[in-house]
Amino acid sequence: MNINEPYAKSQPSPDEVMDAIQSVLFEMVIEPMQKELDIDDFKALDMIGETLSAIAEKATAYDHLNKTGLDQNYKN
């Protein structure tokens, strides 16, 4: 167990995780197949990328909410 703060690993943000996932998918799957993909395939991949980005955005907002809590006016 390492108790020194400089050595403590911080968790990556949801945006960082999603960027890493998208990069790996591009390098391993999309880039090697670019010549075989048609316009519909690229449209589907674009929609998937936008959806993954939206998921990361919502996960970031959820993390922020959990760290800061709700404003007093929003509590029941």
ABEGO torsion letter per residue (X at the ends): XBABAAABBBBBBAAAAAAAAAAAAAAAAAAAAAAABBAAAAAAAAAAAAAAAAAAAAAAAAAAAAAAEBBAAABX
